[in-house]
Amino acid sequence: MNAPRELETPALATTAAEDRLDGLGFWKFMVAGSVAGMVEHLAMFPVDTLKTRMQMLAASSPHHAPVGRFLAAIVRSEGPSGLYRGIAAMGLGAGPAHAVYFAVYEVCKDRLGGNRPDGRHHPLIHAISGVLATTASDAVLTPMDVVKQRLQLRRSPYGGVRDCVVRMLREEGLGSFYASYRTTVIMNAPFTAVHFSTYEAVKKVLSGITPENVSEEQLLVHVTAGGAAGALAGAVTTPLDVVKTRLQCQGVCGADTFSSSSIIMAIKKIVAKDGPRALIQGLKPRVLFHAPAAAICWSTYEAMKSFLQRGSRETSLP
């Protein structure tokens, strides 16, 4: 006797959804994304410190040394550990934020039809999914990113993550952790749209060059596509990243303060004091960060997905 149709539907729907989602459930995307985010940010943290220092230094010295000499100066005066101040804050924030980031991206892409044959390479679907994903993940990451950047500053007045959090709450209130949230979302919306659509497009092109060797060249495809996507997205959103850094570090180590979190107001104040070039300070280290970071992140994410897929298949075998 056949089971009632309404009892069959949920199981069939779950199976169909997991088939579209590469055989993975929501939580497995979160695990894969969390691992990828941790590896990406921790591996590239010294470059991120360099970028933050250069963007803040522009407030008093817009014509500072080239990237290489700037890096050498930090190591010479503070030792290698100077490049890693604030890494604990990033460790606490990157995992949960990237778990949300990739899980929301995959689910939104599926719901919008990005996993169907006719929508698999549609850039608009990837862009919209990426924007929704980054809006959600930024709500998780922004507080720890604020703490991280304040600790990265030269002569930072904070003793560590806990000291920074406690003093910010006591002296500036809870809102100080989200002073840059609007800027971050507005920056990361185009960043993610460019990033995801470029990644999917480059991956499609590279996979089509030698389709018979796709499985053997998969890592190279992910690394190349991720690097290209990260470099382009990082370059075009640098001005907004400068604004974000200034808002997050305002009032620390003598930095300027802003009367509100208005992006336009912040840009006008930065340009009036330091000139238009201040809005592209840190461009080189930002590109140097995002190109390898995206390559690391995407290749780690795809590798984790493959690992979890194999585990799911092995578990389901009789």
Backbone bond lengths (Angstrom), bond angles and torsions (degrees), N, CA, C in turn:
res aa  C-N    CA-C-N  psi(-1)  N-CA   C-N-CA  omega(-1)  CA-C   N-CA-C  phi
1 M - - - 1.480 - - 1.534 109.32 -
2 N 1.313 114.92 132.97 1.463 119.50 -178.53 1.527 111.51 -72.86
3 A 1.354 116.36 144.59 1.462 120.51 175.71 1.512 109.53 -70.79
4 P 1.346 117.53 150.71 1.466 120.28 177.77 1.521 109.99 -57.57
5 R 1.323 115.71 145.56 1.463 121.54 -175.96 1.521 112.10 -59.62
6 E 1.392 116.30 -38.30 1.451 118.11 -176.39 1.528 112.20 -68.85
7 L 1.341 117.79 -19.99 1.451 120.74 176.76 1.517 111.83 -82.92
8 E 1.307 117.49 -21.73 1.451 121.75 -179.87 1.534 111.87 -83.70
9 T 1.331 115.78 -32.16 1.455 120.60 -170.28 1.525 114.43 -58.38
10 P 1.376 121.11 -48.16 1.462 119.28 -178.26 1.511 112.93 -59.40
11 A 1.321 117.79 -42.65 1.460 120.35 -179.38 1.514 111.00 -64.86
12 L 1.352 115.08 -43.47 1.457 119.06 179.22 1.517 110.66 -64.07
13 A 1.349 116.00 -40.22 1.457 119.81 -179.78 1.518 110.62 -64.18
14 T 1.341 117.28 -41.13 1.458 120.95 179.68 1.516 111.01 -63.47
15 T 1.354 115.15 -44.14 1.461 119.15 179.69 1.523 111.14 -62.60
16 A 1.333 115.57 -44.70 1.463 119.45 -179.49 1.526 111.17 -62.91
17 A 1.349 115.83 -40.74 1.467 119.46 179.44 1.512 111.00 -64.57
18 E 1.344 117.29 -42.47 1.456 119.72 -179.52 1.527 111.12 -68.64
19 D 1.345 116.86 -31.36 1.460 119.27 175.54 1.523 110.36 -63.40
20 R 1.352 115.86 -43.28 1.456 119.38 179.58 1.522 110.93 -67.27
21 L 1.334 115.76 -35.30 1.451 120.48 -177.80 1.523 111.54 -90.50
22 D 1.321 117.07 39.71 1.461 122.85 176.35 1.520 112.35 58.92
23 G 1.345 117.06 26.44 1.450 120.12 178.36 1.515 114.33 77.83
24 L 1.319 118.09 11.62 1.463 121.79 -176.75 1.513 110.98 -115.27
25 G 1.337 116.17 144.50 1.445 121.61 173.69 1.516 110.89 -87.32
26 F 1.336 115.37 174.04 1.461 122.37 -175.73 1.531 111.37 -56.50
27 W 1.337 117.91 -46.07 1.462 120.10 -175.16 1.526 111.94 -66.06
28 K 1.353 117.61 -30.26 1.460 119.80 -179.92 1.527 111.77 -71.80
29 F 1.334 115.85 -32.42 1.463 118.43 172.59 1.533 109.87 -64.95
30 M 1.331 116.48 -36.20 1.452 120.54 178.86 1.533 110.78 -65.61
31 V 1.337 116.69 -41.35 1.463 120.35 178.25 1.524 110.61 -64.00
32 A 1.342 115.96 -47.82 1.474 120.44 -179.34 1.523 110.65 -61.67
33 G 1.329 116.70 -43.83 1.460 120.92 -179.83 1.516 112.56 -66.55
34 S 1.330 116.77 -38.56 1.451 121.01 179.73 1.527 111.46 -63.33
35 V 1.329 116.63 -46.11 1.462 121.02 178.60 1.524 110.44 -62.63
36 A 1.341 116.14 -44.61 1.465 120.40 -179.06 1.522 111.06 -61.47
37 G 1.331 117.35 -43.43 1.458 120.89 -178.94 1.513 112.98 -65.57
38 M 1.331 116.37 -40.83 1.461 120.33 178.75 1.530 110.93 -63.35
39 V 1.328 116.52 -46.83 1.466 120.89 -179.09 1.526 110.53 -61.90
40 E 1.335 115.77 -45.46 1.470 120.77 -177.96 1.524 112.07 -59.64
41 H 1.323 116.79 -54.38 1.465 120.20 -172.70 1.521 112.86 -72.30
42 L 1.316 117.30 -38.34 1.459 118.94 -179.12 1.526 111.41 -70.98
43 A 1.343 116.36 -35.60 1.473 119.50 179.39 1.522 111.58 -67.75
44 M 1.324 117.07 -34.75 1.464 120.94 -174.41 1.528 113.39 -102.84
45 F 1.317 117.79 12.38 1.461 120.83 -172.79 1.535 113.83 -58.71
46 P 1.350 120.10 -42.37 1.469 118.74 179.64 1.530 113.64 -57.64
47 V 1.343 117.34 -36.50 1.461 120.66 179.09 1.529 109.80 -69.14
48 D 1.331 116.23 -35.78 1.458 120.62 177.60 1.522 110.52 -65.26
49 T 1.326 117.24 -39.57 1.469 121.11 175.93 1.525 110.71 -61.13
50 L 1.308 116.09 -43.33 1.458 121.63 178.39 1.523 110.75 -59.55
51 K 1.311 116.54 -45.33 1.470 121.24 -179.73 1.528 111.05 -62.31
52 T 1.329 117.14 -44.81 1.460 121.21 -179.88 1.526 110.95 -62.05
53 R 1.323 116.88 -44.59 1.467 120.57 179.99 1.527 110.81 -61.94
54 M 1.338 117.07 -42.89 1.466 120.24 -178.09 1.520 111.27 -66.90
55 Q 1.322 116.84 -38.27 1.469 119.89 -179.15 1.520 111.60 -68.80
56 M 1.328 117.57 -34.55 1.462 120.77 178.64 1.522 111.52 -80.06
57 L 1.315 117.97 -33.44 1.454 121.70 179.43 1.526 111.47 -63.70
58 A 1.324 115.66 -26.08 1.462 119.80 -179.37 1.518 111.92 -60.09
59 A 1.326 117.84 -21.04 1.463 120.93 -179.08 1.522 111.82 -65.24
60 S 1.334 117.11 -28.73 1.461 119.49 -178.94 1.522 113.42 -121.38
61 S 1.349 116.30 -18.61 1.460 119.53 -177.46 1.519 110.67 -147.90
62 P 1.328 117.65 80.95 1.457 120.77 -176.06 1.524 114.00 -66.54
63 H 1.332 117.75 -15.57 1.467 119.42 -177.96 1.523 110.28 -110.10
64 H 1.333 116.33 60.14 1.450 119.14 -177.86 1.527 111.26 -84.61
65 A 1.336 114.64 -179.15 1.464 121.63 -174.29 1.524 112.02 -65.91
66 P 1.347 117.39 157.79 1.460 121.23 174.41 1.524 111.20 -58.86
67 V 1.339 115.87 165.99 1.456 121.87 -173.62 1.526 112.44 -55.17
68 G 1.344 116.59 -48.42 1.458 119.95 -177.06 1.515 113.13 -60.35
69 R 1.335 116.88 -46.38 1.460 120.49 -178.86 1.522 111.64 -70.34
70 F 1.338 115.80 -32.34 1.465 120.32 177.50 1.524 110.19 -64.84
71 L 1.335 115.96 -43.59 1.465 121.65 177.43 1.529 110.65 -61.59
72 A 1.332 116.52 -45.97 1.468 121.23 -179.65 1.523 110.84 -61.70
73 A 1.334 117.03 -36.69 1.465 121.02 -179.37 1.529 110.96 -65.56
74 I 1.332 116.77 -39.21 1.470 120.43 178.68 1.523 110.42 -64.20
75 V 1.324 115.95 -47.91 1.464 120.65 -179.20 1.528 110.88 -63.39
76 R 1.324 116.46 -39.57 1.460 121.03 -178.40 1.529 111.51 -67.05
77 S 1.326 117.15 -40.63 1.471 119.84 -175.24 1.531 113.39 -88.28
78 E 1.344 117.88 -27.81 1.462 120.11 -174.75 1.527 113.81 -121.34
79 G 1.344 116.52 -9.67 1.453 119.43 -175.63 1.526 110.46 82.75
80 P 1.328 117.96 168.95 1.471 120.82 -179.50 1.524 113.19 -58.04
81 S 1.339 116.78 -29.27 1.472 119.51 -178.61 1.523 112.14 -64.03
82 G 1.351 117.06 -21.90 1.459 119.98 178.22 1.515 113.10 -63.25
83 L 1.327 116.08 -23.63 1.466 120.56 179.43 1.524 112.37 -82.12
84 Y 1.333 116.50 -7.93 1.473 119.74 -173.81 1.529 113.49 -117.43
85 R 1.320 117.68 8.89 1.468 118.57 176.58 1.520 109.70 -65.46
86 G 1.323 116.37 129.25 1.463 121.29 -179.12 1.506 114.27 95.20
87 I 1.332 116.91 0.53 1.467 119.21 -176.44 1.530 111.76 -66.43
88 A 1.342 117.20 -28.45 1.463 120.21 178.32 1.527 110.93 -65.03
89 A 1.335 116.43 -38.73 1.464 120.25 178.78 1.521 110.73 -64.28
90 M 1.338 116.08 -41.22 1.459 119.33 178.33 1.526 110.61 -66.86
91 G 1.340 116.62 -37.38 1.453 119.56 177.30 1.513 112.06 -61.03
92 L 1.334 117.05 -38.09 1.463 121.05 179.52 1.527 112.59 -72.09
93 G 1.335 116.52 -31.40 1.458 119.42 -175.36 1.511 115.63 -93.92
94 A 1.339 117.26 -34.01 1.463 120.59 -171.56 1.523 113.25 -66.76
95 G 1.326 117.13 -40.98 1.460 119.74 -178.20 1.522 113.25 -60.29
96 P 1.343 117.94 -59.29 1.471 119.93 178.79 1.528 113.32 -59.93
97 A 1.341 116.95 -40.34 1.464 120.04 -177.55 1.524 111.41 -64.48
98 H 1.331 117.70 -43.90 1.458 120.09 -179.85 1.526 112.15 -73.61
99 A 1.327 116.84 -26.56 1.463 119.51 173.38 1.530 109.49 -61.16
100 V 1.331 115.79 -46.61 1.469 120.91 177.46 1.526 110.35 -65.39
101 Y 1.330 116.34 -43.17 1.465 123.06 -176.42 1.529 112.13 -55.28
102 F 1.321 116.53 -56.46 1.462 120.04 -175.68 1.523 112.56 -73.96
103 A 1.336 117.23 -35.40 1.458 119.42 179.09 1.528 110.84 -64.38
104 V 1.336 116.63 -46.05 1.470 120.12 178.66 1.524 110.30 -64.58
105 Y 1.333 116.93 -40.77 1.466 120.10 179.19 1.522 111.46 -59.66
106 E 1.305 117.52 -48.96 1.468 121.29 -176.49 1.522 111.31 -65.63
107 V 1.320 116.86 -42.02 1.460 120.10 -179.04 1.528 110.76 -69.01
108 C 1.335 117.53 -43.46 1.468 120.37 178.66 1.530 110.66 -64.36
109 K 1.320 116.81 -42.07 1.463 120.55 178.53 1.520 110.54 -59.44
110 D 1.327 116.11 -40.82 1.463 120.41 178.61 1.527 111.65 -66.82
111 R 1.335 115.92 -46.10 1.478 120.07 -178.36 1.527 111.84 -64.54
112 L 1.329 116.40 -30.66 1.473 120.17 -179.99 1.528 112.75 -86.04
113 G 1.320 116.27 0.07 1.468 120.18 176.58 1.506 114.83 93.33
114 G 1.334 117.45 13.30 1.460 120.38 -177.23 1.513 114.78 -71.35
115 N 1.333 117.42 -14.01 1.459 120.07 179.17 1.530 112.74 -99.58
116 R 1.331 115.63 -1.03 1.467 118.63 174.51 1.526 109.07 -82.15
117 P 1.320 118.32 151.72 1.474 120.75 -178.20 1.524 113.58 -53.15
118 D 1.344 117.44 -37.18 1.463 119.77 -177.46 1.531 112.80 -79.39
119 G 1.344 118.11 -11.58 1.455 119.79 -178.82 1.507 113.94 -121.25
120 R 1.328 115.92 5.28 1.462 120.76 -172.78 1.528 112.90 -60.86
121 H 1.326 117.10 -31.97 1.468 119.20 -177.63 1.530 111.34 -119.98
122 H 1.331 116.16 32.36 1.460 120.21 -179.32 1.530 108.80 -87.07
123 P 1.345 118.07 112.50 1.467 120.30 -174.71 1.522 114.09 -62.00
124 L 1.343 118.38 -32.11 1.457 120.52 -178.56 1.530 110.94 -65.89
125 I 1.320 116.88 -38.87 1.462 121.08 178.25 1.522 109.94 -62.85
126 H 1.336 116.48 -44.64 1.458 120.23 179.95 1.522 110.82 -65.60
127 A 1.329 116.64 -39.14 1.462 120.63 -179.01 1.526 111.29 -65.93
128 I 1.335 117.38 -47.15 1.469 121.51 -179.83 1.525 110.47 -63.23
129 S 1.316 116.31 -43.41 1.467 120.37 179.40 1.514 110.69 -62.04
130 G 1.331 116.61 -39.84 1.455 120.94 179.45 1.516 112.25 -66.07
131 V 1.322 117.40 -40.14 1.468 121.57 179.44 1.529 110.25 -63.94
132 L 1.329 117.28 -45.17 1.461 120.86 178.50 1.525 111.01 -63.52
133 A 1.331 116.07 -38.14 1.463 120.51 -179.75 1.525 111.64 -65.80
134 T 1.319 117.15 -44.14 1.458 119.41 -176.81 1.522 111.88 -72.17
135 T 1.333 118.07 -31.03 1.465 120.65 176.78 1.525 110.45 -62.19
136 A 1.331 116.01 -41.43 1.465 120.54 178.86 1.525 111.53 -70.76
137 S 1.322 117.22 -44.95 1.475 119.81 -175.76 1.525 112.22 -70.46
138 D 1.338 117.38 -31.82 1.468 119.90 179.64 1.526 112.03 -64.50
139 A 1.336 116.55 -30.56 1.464 119.94 177.24 1.525 110.72 -63.75
140 V 1.323 116.23 -28.84 1.463 121.64 179.71 1.528 111.20 -84.66
141 L 1.336 117.14 -41.33 1.461 121.62 -171.69 1.520 114.70 -83.94
142 T 1.332 118.08 -32.68 1.466 121.29 -170.65 1.536 114.36 -52.42
143 P 1.333 121.19 -47.07 1.472 119.22 -179.84 1.530 113.11 -57.44
144 M 1.334 117.22 -44.40 1.461 119.88 -179.97 1.525 111.78 -72.94
145 D 1.334 117.33 -26.96 1.459 120.40 176.52 1.523 110.28 -68.90
146 V 1.333 116.71 -36.91 1.468 121.20 176.13 1.522 109.82 -62.40
147 V 1.332 116.56 -47.85 1.468 121.23 179.08 1.528 110.32 -61.53
148 K 1.320 116.02 -44.39 1.461 121.27 -179.29 1.522 111.49 -59.02
149 Q 1.333 117.82 -46.92 1.460 120.30 -177.27 1.527 112.19 -68.86
150 R 1.315 117.41 -34.85 1.465 119.05 177.93 1.533 110.83 -67.12
151 L 1.313 116.62 -34.61 1.460 120.17 178.21 1.533 111.59 -74.53
152 Q 1.331 117.05 -25.45 1.463 120.86 -178.80 1.527 112.70 -73.17
153 L 1.319 117.58 -20.52 1.459 120.82 -175.58 1.522 111.82 -65.11
154 R 1.329 115.29 147.31 1.470 120.26 175.47 1.525 109.08 -65.89
155 R 1.338 115.90 134.97 1.458 122.47 -176.17 1.531 111.92 57.46
156 S 1.317 116.23 39.58 1.469 120.32 177.07 1.528 109.61 -58.33
157 P 1.327 117.50 135.53 1.469 119.68 -176.39 1.528 113.60 -79.91
158 Y 1.318 117.68 -1.17 1.460 120.85 -175.29 1.528 111.37 -97.75
159 G 1.337 115.12 143.08 1.452 120.60 -178.39 1.505 114.57 -83.23
160 G 1.314 118.09 -13.35 1.456 121.73 -179.00 1.516 109.88 165.93
161 V 1.316 116.71 -172.63 1.462 121.62 -176.11 1.533 111.06 -60.67
162 R 1.319 116.18 -50.59 1.463 119.38 -177.63 1.519 111.66 -61.35
163 D 1.325 116.88 -45.34 1.461 120.98 179.85 1.520 111.02 -60.98
164 C 1.321 116.93 -41.48 1.464 121.10 -179.99 1.524 111.03 -64.57
165 V 1.329 116.79 -45.81 1.472 120.87 -179.36 1.519 110.75 -62.12
166 V 1.333 116.87 -47.20 1.466 121.10 -177.94 1.521 111.24 -62.95
167 R 1.330 116.79 -45.80 1.463 119.95 -177.91 1.526 112.23 -68.45
168 M 1.343 117.29 -37.35 1.465 119.62 177.14 1.521 111.07 -64.19
169 L 1.331 116.51 -42.45 1.471 120.17 178.64 1.524 110.80 -63.15
170 R 1.326 116.25 -42.47 1.460 120.38 -176.25 1.520 112.10 -73.69
171 E 1.325 117.34 -41.26 1.461 121.02 -172.64 1.530 114.40 -93.35
172 E 1.338 116.75 -29.21 1.466 119.00 -173.26 1.522 113.86 -123.05
173 G 1.324 117.29 -15.84 1.456 120.50 178.83 1.524 112.78 88.84
174 L 1.326 115.60 168.36 1.460 121.83 -177.06 1.528 112.69 -61.39
175 G 1.330 116.50 -32.10 1.465 120.45 -177.85 1.522 113.69 -62.12
176 S 1.343 117.43 -22.51 1.462 119.91 -178.71 1.530 111.61 -65.76
177 F 1.319 117.61 -24.47 1.470 120.79 179.08 1.529 111.32 -73.62
178 Y 1.339 116.19 -18.91 1.464 120.26 -177.29 1.529 112.20 -120.13
179 A 1.334 117.27 18.77 1.468 120.37 -179.55 1.518 111.47 -61.12
180 S 1.332 116.82 -28.38 1.467 120.81 -177.68 1.523 113.11 -104.00
181 Y 1.339 118.13 6.89 1.465 119.48 -173.07 1.525 112.10 -61.14
182 R 1.335 116.13 -45.42 1.462 119.21 179.99 1.531 110.79 -60.63
183 T 1.337 116.24 -44.94 1.465 120.11 178.07 1.520 110.73 -62.33
184 T 1.336 116.05 -41.62 1.461 120.77 -179.22 1.520 111.18 -61.28
185 V 1.329 116.96 -45.23 1.471 120.83 -179.94 1.522 110.39 -65.62
186 I 1.349 116.55 -44.60 1.462 120.00 -179.47 1.530 110.60 -64.96
187 M 1.337 117.17 -33.87 1.464 120.74 176.47 1.523 110.79 -72.46
188 N 1.327 116.49 -46.38 1.461 120.25 -173.62 1.519 114.12 -76.73
189 A 1.337 117.12 -17.91 1.470 118.56 175.84 1.532 110.38 -63.24
190 P 1.356 119.51 -56.19 1.471 118.33 175.57 1.521 112.61 -66.88
191 F 1.349 117.36 -34.80 1.462 120.04 178.25 1.526 110.18 -57.41
192 T 1.330 115.87 -49.25 1.460 119.96 -176.40 1.519 111.45 -71.70
193 A 1.330 116.54 -37.36 1.466 119.01 177.88 1.528 110.32 -60.25
194 V 1.347 116.01 -46.87 1.469 120.27 177.96 1.524 110.42 -65.80
195 H 1.322 116.06 -42.82 1.461 121.37 -176.19 1.529 112.29 -61.09
196 F 1.331 116.07 -55.30 1.458 119.58 -175.61 1.522 112.59 -68.21
197 S 1.336 116.79 -42.48 1.461 118.70 -179.23 1.531 110.70 -67.01
198 T 1.355 117.45 -37.72 1.464 120.44 177.01 1.520 110.64 -66.99
199 Y 1.318 116.67 -43.15 1.470 120.92 -179.89 1.529 111.13 -59.53
200 E 1.325 116.16 -49.27 1.466 120.11 -178.00 1.529 110.51 -65.82
201 A 1.347 117.25 -38.40 1.462 120.64 -178.76 1.528 111.38 -68.26
202 V 1.343 116.11 -46.38 1.470 119.31 179.56 1.525 110.46 -65.40
203 K 1.324 116.89 -39.41 1.463 120.51 178.48 1.531 110.69 -61.48
204 K 1.335 115.99 -40.32 1.462 120.02 179.12 1.531 110.62 -64.11
205 V 1.344 116.29 -44.73 1.468 120.70 -179.47 1.521 111.17 -63.07
206 L 1.334 116.54 -47.30 1.456 120.68 -178.29 1.527 112.03 -66.63
207 S 1.313 116.47 -37.17 1.469 119.86 179.22 1.514 111.50 -69.08
208 G 1.347 116.11 -27.06 1.463 119.98 -179.04 1.516 114.09 -82.84
209 I 1.349 117.19 -13.68 1.474 119.63 -178.81 1.521 110.98 -67.80
210 T 1.323 115.69 -48.48 1.480 120.18 177.75 1.532 108.16 -132.60
211 P 1.338 117.02 73.33 1.464 119.91 -175.99 1.520 114.17 -58.33
212 E 1.333 116.17 -26.43 1.463 118.48 -179.56 1.527 112.55 -71.98
213 N 1.351 117.07 -16.18 1.464 120.19 -178.93 1.531 112.57 -114.07
214 V 1.333 116.65 19.83 1.459 120.42 -174.85 1.522 111.81 -58.54
215 S 1.326 117.40 -44.69 1.459 119.69 -176.95 1.523 112.08 -64.33
216 E 1.355 117.11 -37.92 1.456 120.68 -179.52 1.529 111.72 -73.70
217 E 1.326 117.24 -30.51 1.460 121.43 -175.22 1.527 112.70 -102.24
218 Q 1.332 116.88 13.57 1.458 120.97 -173.09 1.526 112.31 -59.51
219 L 1.332 117.65 -44.40 1.456 120.36 -179.27 1.524 111.03 -61.23
220 L 1.335 117.25 -44.34 1.459 121.49 179.21 1.523 111.01 -61.88
221 V 1.318 117.12 -39.11 1.466 121.53 178.42 1.524 110.45 -62.33
222 H 1.329 117.33 -47.63 1.467 121.24 -178.77 1.519 111.21 -64.72
223 V 1.321 116.99 -41.32 1.462 120.83 -179.60 1.524 110.73 -65.36
224 T 1.335 117.33 -46.33 1.466 121.19 -178.66 1.521 111.84 -66.77
225 A 1.330 116.56 -47.13 1.468 120.61 -179.77 1.524 111.01 -64.36
226 G 1.333 117.02 -42.19 1.456 120.79 179.17 1.514 111.74 -65.13
227 G 1.333 117.66 -42.27 1.455 120.99 179.19 1.511 112.86 -63.20
228 A 1.333 116.60 -43.79 1.469 120.82 178.83 1.522 111.00 -63.82
229 A 1.331 116.27 -42.27 1.468 121.04 -179.26 1.525 110.87 -65.53
230 G 1.330 117.35 -43.85 1.454 121.02 -179.14 1.518 113.05 -65.44
231 A 1.335 116.52 -42.04 1.468 120.38 -179.21 1.523 111.23 -64.09
232 L 1.317 117.43 -46.81 1.470 121.04 -178.41 1.519 111.27 -65.91
233 A 1.329 116.90 -47.23 1.465 120.28 -178.31 1.525 110.98 -65.18
234 G 1.329 117.11 -38.76 1.457 120.09 179.50 1.520 112.44 -65.74
235 A 1.327 116.61 -39.65 1.465 120.61 -177.99 1.522 111.91 -65.87
236 V 1.329 117.43 -46.06 1.469 119.82 -172.71 1.524 112.72 -73.93
237 T 1.326 118.14 -17.04 1.470 120.15 -178.04 1.525 112.96 -108.48
238 T 1.332 118.05 13.16 1.463 120.92 -178.80 1.531 113.75 -58.21
239 P 1.328 120.71 -44.69 1.473 119.11 -179.67 1.527 113.32 -56.25
240 L 1.321 116.95 -41.35 1.456 119.44 178.84 1.525 111.38 -69.90
241 D 1.318 116.40 -30.11 1.463 119.40 177.30 1.525 110.65 -68.53
242 V 1.332 117.11 -35.41 1.465 120.76 175.67 1.528 109.62 -62.03
243 V 1.332 116.51 -45.64 1.465 120.81 178.70 1.522 110.44 -60.17
244 K 1.323 116.53 -44.25 1.467 121.12 179.51 1.524 111.46 -59.45
245 T 1.341 116.63 -45.75 1.457 120.96 -179.66 1.525 111.17 -62.53
246 R 1.340 116.89 -43.20 1.463 120.31 -179.14 1.540 110.66 -64.59
247 L 1.333 117.30 -40.37 1.457 120.53 179.47 1.524 111.49 -66.91
248 Q 1.326 116.17 -38.96 1.457 119.69 -177.35 1.521 112.52 -72.32
249 C 1.322 116.95 -29.30 1.469 120.98 -176.33 1.518 112.64 -107.09
250 Q 1.313 118.75 12.93 1.456 120.96 -175.93 1.527 111.11 -60.87
251 G 1.320 114.48 137.79 1.452 120.35 177.86 1.515 114.97 81.18
252 V 1.330 118.29 -6.69 1.470 121.52 -178.49 1.523 109.32 -95.75
253 C 1.312 117.23 135.03 1.477 122.60 179.40 1.527 111.94 55.06
254 G 1.318 116.74 35.70 1.454 120.90 177.18 1.508 115.59 80.87
255 A 1.337 118.03 8.98 1.469 121.14 -179.96 1.524 110.85 -68.76
256 D 1.337 115.91 155.53 1.460 121.42 178.48 1.527 110.92 -60.41
257 T 1.322 115.60 151.94 1.465 121.33 173.21 1.522 108.58 -110.96
258 F 1.322 115.52 157.19 1.462 121.25 -178.41 1.525 109.18 -122.38
259 S 1.313 115.48 141.31 1.464 120.11 -176.71 1.516 112.59 -73.88
260 S 1.325 117.13 -18.90 1.462 121.37 177.41 1.519 108.58 -153.00
261 S 1.327 115.67 177.16 1.463 119.90 178.72 1.527 111.97 -94.78
262 S 1.336 116.99 18.31 1.457 121.36 179.61 1.531 110.95 -63.95
263 I 1.323 116.21 127.36 1.461 121.36 -179.52 1.523 110.76 -66.45
264 I 1.324 116.58 -44.74 1.472 121.15 -179.00 1.516 110.30 -61.40
265 M 1.329 116.05 -44.52 1.465 119.96 179.62 1.526 110.87 -62.42
266 A 1.335 116.63 -41.98 1.463 120.68 -179.65 1.526 110.78 -64.77
267 I 1.326 117.07 -42.98 1.468 120.85 179.38 1.526 110.52 -61.88
268 K 1.345 117.17 -44.92 1.459 120.94 179.79 1.528 111.42 -60.52
269 K 1.335 116.42 -40.96 1.459 120.04 -178.23 1.527 111.05 -69.61
270 I 1.331 116.50 -40.41 1.470 120.75 178.98 1.524 110.85 -64.02
271 V 1.333 115.56 -46.70 1.469 120.45 -178.37 1.525 110.84 -66.34
272 A 1.329 116.86 -40.15 1.466 120.16 -179.27 1.529 111.40 -63.00
273 K 1.324 116.97 -36.22 1.463 120.02 -176.73 1.526 112.85 -88.16
274 D 1.334 117.12 -41.96 1.466 120.85 -171.24 1.522 114.50 -114.39
275 G 1.331 117.60 -7.07 1.459 120.14 -178.42 1.522 112.22 88.17
276 P 1.331 117.21 164.04 1.471 121.62 -176.91 1.532 113.63 -59.57
277 R 1.350 117.09 -30.15 1.467 119.55 -177.97 1.530 112.48 -63.04
278 A 1.323 116.44 -22.35 1.465 119.41 179.55 1.525 111.78 -61.49
279 L 1.340 116.71 -25.30 1.473 120.61 -177.70 1.522 113.12 -76.47
280 I 1.336 117.00 -9.34 1.468 118.29 175.70 1.532 111.00 -116.99
281 Q 1.344 116.71 13.33 1.457 119.34 175.29 1.534 108.52 -63.29
282 G 1.302 115.81 137.55 1.459 119.93 -179.21 1.511 113.78 84.61
283 L 1.359 117.03 8.90 1.465 120.11 -179.42 1.528 111.46 -59.89
284 K 1.336 117.15 -48.65 1.468 119.80 -177.08 1.521 112.25 -62.39
285 P 1.356 119.26 -51.79 1.465 117.30 178.47 1.526 113.22 -64.87
286 R 1.339 117.59 -27.69 1.475 119.46 177.60 1.525 110.22 -66.91
287 V 1.341 116.98 -43.42 1.463 120.34 176.70 1.528 110.02 -67.78
288 L 1.345 116.03 -41.52 1.457 120.57 178.38 1.526 111.72 -63.62
289 F 1.332 115.66 -26.95 1.467 119.77 176.06 1.519 111.11 -77.42
290 H 1.339 116.34 -52.03 1.463 119.91 -169.24 1.525 113.80 -74.80
291 A 1.312 118.58 -29.14 1.469 118.81 179.28 1.529 111.25 -64.40
292 P 1.345 119.53 -58.89 1.465 118.11 177.67 1.518 113.07 -69.34
293 A 1.351 117.56 -32.47 1.467 119.73 -179.51 1.524 110.88 -62.39
294 A 1.334 116.31 -44.76 1.464 119.85 179.08 1.525 110.78 -66.50
295 A 1.338 116.68 -38.47 1.462 120.15 177.60 1.529 110.53 -62.05
296 I 1.336 116.01 -44.44 1.466 120.71 177.90 1.521 110.73 -64.16
297 C 1.335 115.70 -45.80 1.461 120.94 -176.05 1.525 111.76 -62.81
298 W 1.346 116.83 -50.26 1.464 120.11 -177.51 1.529 111.89 -66.72
299 S 1.321 117.78 -41.63 1.460 118.80 -179.27 1.527 110.76 -67.68
300 T 1.353 116.68 -38.05 1.464 119.86 176.87 1.525 110.55 -66.62
301 Y 1.328 116.26 -42.43 1.469 120.97 -179.88 1.521 111.41 -62.13
302 E 1.333 116.73 -47.57 1.467 120.12 -179.45 1.526 110.30 -66.10
303 A 1.344 117.46 -36.50 1.464 120.41 178.08 1.522 110.74 -65.56
304 M 1.337 116.94 -41.61 1.461 120.67 177.94 1.520 111.19 -65.18
305 K 1.336 116.78 -38.56 1.468 119.94 176.80 1.526 110.41 -60.92
306 S 1.337 116.62 -45.06 1.461 120.81 179.50 1.527 110.95 -62.33
307 F 1.339 115.87 -41.47 1.463 120.64 179.31 1.525 110.99 -62.57
308 L 1.344 116.30 -44.71 1.458 120.48 -179.36 1.525 111.74 -69.90
309 Q 1.349 116.15 -33.19 1.461 119.78 176.04 1.520 110.92 -63.64
310 R 1.341 116.06 -44.70 1.470 119.33 178.09 1.522 110.92 -61.78
311 G 1.336 116.35 -40.86 1.454 120.10 178.33 1.508 112.20 -63.03
312 S 1.353 116.36 -38.49 1.470 120.61 179.23 1.522 111.05 -66.27
313 R 1.348 115.77 -41.68 1.473 119.41 179.90 1.518 110.89 -65.86
314 E 1.328 116.10 -42.51 1.472 119.29 -178.66 1.520 111.16 -66.34
315 T 1.332 116.84 -36.68 1.464 120.99 178.96 1.516 112.09 -67.60
316 S 1.352 115.98 -34.06 1.465 120.30 -177.12 1.513 113.66 -81.22
317 L 1.355 117.34 -11.51 1.464 119.69 179.73 1.516 110.65 -67.67
318 P 1.352 119.03 141.46 1.453 120.99 -179.72 1.539 110.64 -67.73
